[in-house]
Amino acid sequence: MPRSRQRATLESGLKLDLYRLARRGFIQPGGYKRNGISWTNNYTGELIASGVITADMTDPFDGWFHIEIGSVSQRIILRSRPRHFGGRQWYYVCPRTNIRASVLWMPPGARTFACRKSWGRQVAYASQFLTEVDRAHRGKERIRLRLCTIGSLDPDEWEFPPKPKWMRWPTYRCAEEKFDRYEAALDWGCLETVARILGPDWFEKAS
């Protein structure tokens, strides 16, 4: 059974993923950058919020990250640590707990970003409120929308989109396998629902 939704879901708020920001060029290890940033709904594409981020990572060991969203203005310390195989990995220093984190969240109603641990039981991931069937539907939809977005396809026209031009075949096949597993979970969920309605002997009669 899904849990009663008494806590805010993290995904309904805003997220700052340091690794993703670096991959997308919003921040630059070893340099200084200032960029506009926006958050959109994963399913509708609707704009949720927008702001400006500035990051100074010119020092190889310590830096800072600043975000402005309307009246919200927050400065966050950045620290780097050596990797096992060379180079350095950057982290946020959580403003509330002072622990290192690669992702910070601003849940609905909050006015600051902080790590998941700092919000405690005030928040939960959306998946914690879902049944197995809900998770399967959600997983299928995320894969379908991601492939359509990369391939510039209309999501309404595809149940499972073809491989986007620039996507590697192993990556596409992995997405296809996950999609199929979600499909199988949904099929099994439907069978269990029918069995509950028609009674425990239904499986034997149907086989």
Salt bridges, closest charged atoms under 4 A:
ASP62 OD1 - ARG79 NE 2.62
GLU68 OE2 - ARG34 NH2 3.78
GLU68 OE2 - HIS66 ND1 3.81
GLU132 OE2 - ARG135 NH1 3.04
GLU141 OE2 - ARG144 NH2 2.76
GLU159 OE2 - LYS140 NZ 3.06
GLU183 OE2 - LYS140 NZ 2.41
